[in-house]
Amino acid sequence: MGTRFLLLIFLPFLFLSCSLKEGEDLDIENIVPEFVFSNAKMTRYENNSVTLELNAETIEQYKNSSQTFAKDVEFSSYEKNKLVTEGSCNFIGANTDSELYSLYGDIEIYSKDQNVNFFADELKWNGKTEQLVGGKSDTVRIEKDNTVIIGSGFAASGVSGNFSFSGSVSGDIETE
């Protein structure tokens, strides 16, 4: 009797909570990639000059979307045919319309102009504002010459070349 009673009470809720939304099609184009490239090399040109080279194990592009995802990535960026930045990571999510890029896993970035290496597990790059940021509690390691700085709450400006940490910071400086 107890089990029947519970079934009688909860059965109507199960039917009320399920609906098939008649007339509404599932938009499979947003779920399944339009293109999947394996062992891909992508080169972006602007004004007949290379601005970006990207090598990835896998690149996925979705139809009617400016979002691209790549796995096991190596990249290089150029200005006026001169290497500016190179790096690698396990995964990138890119929205080319908004110029927002999310990097994840074993991130290594080398800024050739500043001779600085950045190491992290999660970073976000805003191409419009040229800001590179980490999460409040995410750790970023920076190496330059004989200096190593490790901290959380990382933010860097590509315009000014300055960086800061809003959380705890530690490091080593070797002098002669």
C-alpha positions as CSV (number, residue, x, y, z in Angstrom):
1,M,0.0,0.0,0.0
2,G,2.8,2.5,0.8
3,T,4.6,2.0,-2.5
4,R,1.3,2.4,-4.4
5,F,0.5,5.5,-2.5
6,L,3.9,7.1,-3.4
7,L,3.4,6.2,-7.0
8,L,0.0,7.7,-7.2
9,I,1.4,11.0,-5.7
10,F,4.6,11.3,-7.8
11,L,3.3,9.9,-11.1
12,P,1.4,13.0,-12.1
13,F,4.4,15.2,-11.4
14,L,6.5,13.0,-13.7
15,F,4.1,13.5,-16.5
16,L,3.7,17.2,-15.9
17,S,7.4,17.8,-15.8
18,C,8.1,16.1,-19.2
19,S,7.2,17.9,-22.4
20,L,8.1,17.3,-26.0
21,K,7.8,21.0,-27.1
22,E,5.9,20.2,-30.3
23,G,7.1,22.0,-33.4
24,E,10.5,22.9,-31.9
25,D,13.3,21.1,-33.7
26,L,16.6,20.2,-31.9
27,D,19.3,22.3,-33.4
28,I,21.9,19.7,-34.0
29,E,24.2,22.2,-35.7
30,N,25.0,23.7,-32.3
31,I,25.9,20.3,-30.9
32,V,27.8,18.5,-33.6
33,P,30.8,20.2,-35.3
34,E,30.5,21.1,-38.9
35,F,34.2,20.4,-39.5
36,V,36.7,18.4,-37.5
37,F,40.3,18.6,-38.5
38,S,42.9,16.2,-37.2
39,N,46.7,17.0,-37.1
40,A,45.8,20.4,-38.4
41,K,47.9,23.4,-39.2
42,M,46.1,26.7,-39.5
43,T,47.7,30.0,-40.7
44,R,45.9,33.3,-40.5
45,Y,46.9,36.2,-42.8
46,E,46.0,39.9,-42.6
47,N,47.1,42.3,-45.3
48,N,49.2,39.5,-46.9
49,S,51.2,38.9,-43.7
50,V,51.1,35.9,-41.3
51,T,49.5,37.0,-38.0
52,L,49.0,33.5,-36.4
53,E,50.1,29.9,-36.9
54,L,48.4,27.2,-35.0
55,N,49.1,23.5,-34.9
56,A,46.6,21.2,-33.2
57,E,45.8,17.5,-32.8
58,T,42.2,18.4,-33.3
59,I,40.3,21.5,-34.4
60,E,36.5,21.7,-34.3
61,Q,34.4,24.4,-36.1
62,Y,30.7,24.8,-35.6
63,K,28.2,25.9,-38.3
64,N,26.8,29.4,-37.9
65,S,29.1,30.1,-35.0
66,S,32.3,32.0,-34.5
67,Q,33.5,29.4,-31.9
68,T,36.4,27.1,-32.5
69,F,37.9,24.5,-30.2
70,A,41.3,23.0,-30.5
71,K,43.1,20.2,-28.5
72,D,46.9,19.8,-27.9
73,V,47.8,23.2,-29.4
74,E,51.0,25.0,-30.3
75,F,50.7,28.5,-31.5
76,S,52.8,31.5,-32.7
77,S,51.7,35.1,-33.2
78,Y,53.4,37.6,-35.5
79,E,53.3,41.4,-36.0
80,K,54.8,42.7,-39.3
81,N,56.2,39.2,-40.0
82,K,58.1,39.2,-36.7
83,L,57.5,36.5,-34.1
84,V,55.9,38.1,-31.0
85,T,54.5,35.3,-28.9
86,E,54.6,31.5,-29.0
87,G,53.1,28.9,-26.7
88,S,51.2,25.7,-26.2
89,C,48.4,24.3,-24.1
90,N,46.1,21.3,-23.9
91,F,42.9,23.0,-25.0
92,I,41.8,26.3,-26.5
93,G,38.2,27.7,-26.9
94,A,38.1,30.6,-29.2
95,N,35.3,33.1,-30.1
96,T,36.7,35.0,-33.1
97,D,33.8,37.5,-33.2
98,S,34.4,38.7,-29.6
99,E,38.1,37.9,-29.7
100,L,37.9,36.0,-26.4
101,Y,40.2,33.0,-26.1
102,S,40.3,30.5,-23.2
103,L,43.4,28.4,-22.7
104,Y,43.5,25.3,-20.4
105,G,46.0,22.7,-19.2
106,D,49.8,22.9,-19.2
107,I,49.9,26.4,-20.6
108,E,53.3,27.7,-21.7
109,I,53.5,31.2,-23.3
110,Y,56.7,32.9,-24.3
111,S,56.7,36.7,-25.0
112,K,59.7,37.2,-27.3
113,D,59.6,41.0,-27.0
114,Q,59.8,40.9,-23.2
115,N,61.7,37.7,-22.9
116,V,59.2,36.4,-20.4
117,N,57.7,32.9,-19.9
118,F,54.2,32.3,-18.4
119,F,53.1,29.0,-17.1
120,A,49.5,28.2,-15.9
121,D,46.6,25.8,-16.0
122,E,44.0,28.3,-17.0
123,L,44.2,31.7,-18.7
124,K,41.9,34.0,-20.7
125,W,43.0,36.4,-23.5
126,N,40.9,39.3,-24.7
127,G,42.2,40.3,-28.1
128,K,40.2,43.6,-28.1
129,T,41.6,44.9,-24.8
130,E,44.9,42.9,-25.0
131,Q,44.4,41.6,-21.5
132,L,45.7,38.2,-20.2
133,V,44.1,37.1,-17.0
134,G,43.9,34.1,-14.7
135,G,41.3,33.2,-12.1
136,K,41.4,34.6,-8.6
137,S,42.7,31.4,-7.1
138,D,44.6,30.1,-10.2
139,T,48.4,30.0,-9.9
140,V,50.5,31.6,-12.6
141,R,54.3,31.2,-12.8
142,I,56.4,33.9,-14.5
143,E,60.1,33.5,-15.4
144,K,62.3,36.3,-16.7
145,D,66.1,36.1,-16.7
146,N,67.0,35.0,-13.1
147,T,63.6,35.9,-11.6
148,V,60.7,33.5,-10.9
149,I,57.4,34.8,-9.6
150,I,54.4,32.6,-8.6
151,G,51.1,34.1,-7.7
152,S,47.3,34.1,-8.0
153,G,44.8,36.6,-9.3
154,F,47.1,37.3,-12.3
155,A,46.4,40.1,-14.8
156,A,48.6,41.4,-17.6
157,S,48.3,44.1,-20.2
158,G,49.6,43.5,-23.7
159,V,49.4,47.3,-24.3
160,S,51.6,48.4,-21.4
161,G,53.5,45.2,-20.8
162,N,52.7,45.4,-17.0
163,F,51.3,42.5,-14.9
164,S,50.0,42.2,-11.4
165,F,48.7,39.7,-8.9
166,S,45.7,40.3,-6.6
167,G,46.4,37.2,-4.5
168,S,49.4,35.7,-2.7
169,V,52.8,36.0,-4.4
170,S,56.1,34.3,-3.8
171,G,59.3,34.1,-5.8
172,D,63.0,34.0,-6.2
173,I,65.4,36.6,-7.6
174,E,69.0,35.7,-8.3
175,T,71.5,38.5,-8.5
176,E,75.2,38.5,-9.3
